Amino acid sequence: MSTTDASKRSGDRDRGRFDLTNRLLTQVPADRAGEFWSIGADGDGGIVVSGAEALIAAFGRVREMTRPVLADRRRYAANNRPRGTVRFDPCWLESQRELNTATVLTDSGYIGEGDQEALVAILEQAARAGDNVCAVLPLHISWLADPGVKLLTGEVNQHEVPVALVLEHARDPLGTRYAVSGLKDLLSQTQVPVGLLCTDISGLGAIAHGAMWAAVGVTSALRHLYPADRKGPPFTGVRARHAIVPRLMTFMNVERIAEGWAQVQRRDDVDENMWRCYCVECGNRTMDRFAACTDLSLAAHNISILDDLHQQITSPASWERAISDALGWYHWIQNEYHLTWDPPAFMNAWLPRSRR
């Protein structure tokens, strides 16, 4: 890096103004921020610390960073989630400025189905909250259907404030064609920067279609907003862990990955490379290791794979090619392993009907 570039980067950091354009960030829980802080440090992404203690967890680290840091209070995900008409906490906003976060995320309440009053309340407050503020919009998924998406787009453009979407769903908010179509329309018609918080692999598709940035959660609970009557995945005694299988481009339960590896062990004529990973973290090891590896190693693998995909997916066409390739591997598994594993819903939702 030249002296000029270094000075510019230093100045950007001092102003808390890292450019978020085309950034794929990692979203981590505040109570485990220290554990996950170094993930993706060698890439060009960034980190979103999430939860009521996010500012405390980020304190003392932001000034050392050479990549963006954001703080998402996740007030909208509380046990008694407030409605979007709730007032922002001025201390929350000002503390982010003092920490030089890349942008100031509002501590928004929840925007329920058809709740235009809550939507407008958040946007109006954000517009009055000063420079470099991004309005967090935690949305019922119906806002991506007609006529909600038209109303949403119109209000965002009218208030002229950057927004970060948080999409509510019990499973995959972008697993239906109407939701993906609505998001595409929003991204193509808004006149302000749009980011996504609490997303998963679909965040890559959002960036490819015009989102400024997206944050992928390191846990299932941070990969979308669960409905109010369901705060997280069903608790079965052991918290489910997921890893991305690169060829399948899917967050898959580590037990299912072990099942796939077991199929290879039973037969001599099946290529094992499906279950071997060449990312920086895995170093050509087989993915059955995920069943016993640490959460940190698992997250490092996932972020490494996402970073690689992000470099490859630069347009809607490349996103569709990546999905088509993954669907081809699912077909191969069905033929070779005789396993009826269905691809995740988001793949068919993002593909035009002509390519399905």
JOPEVEN-V659434 format. One line per field, one symbol per residue. burial: 1 if it has 24 or more other ideal C-beta (glycine too) atoms within 12 Angstrom, else 0. A space follows every 50 residues. Layout:
burial: ???
//
This chain:
burial: 00000000000010010101011111111101100110110010111111 10011011001100111111111111100011110101000110111011 11111111111100110111111111101001111111111111100110 11101100101111111110111111001101111110010111111111 11111111111111111111111111100001000000011111111111 11110111111011000000010110101011000111111010101111 11111111110010010011011111101100100010001011111111 100000
//
